Amino acid sequence: MIGTLTIHLHLPACSSLKEKRGRIKPLIARLHREFNVSVAEMDLQDKWQEAVIACAMVGNDAAQLQRSLQSVAKWVEANWPDGQIMDRTMELM
């Protein structure tokens, strides 16, 4: 099974693409390190104050994948002060 989590972020304090990248890159690295998920910025690369990141996990238990990806989403909500979550979507295939 493959589980994906897509998170649409709002970064209100960013005034350039360089500043946005400086805030997104540490988040991506931390999620990869803490949760052992594959993470990438997937959309809105040309917008200063918005980003879409996607996390992916592979496993053989759908319930475990769902719990793990929910943990990632909760961690971002609770521990990432640079922005706000506008939307999140989880899919299991």
MOJOUR-V914455 format. One line per field, one symbol per residue. psi: psi as a letter, one per 40 degrees, with the letter a starting at -180 (. if undefined). Layout:
BEGIN
psi->???
END
This chain:
BEGIN
psi->ihhihhhhihgdeheiddddddddddddddddddefihiihdifdehdeiihihiiihiehdddddddddddddddddegeeaihdiihhih.
END
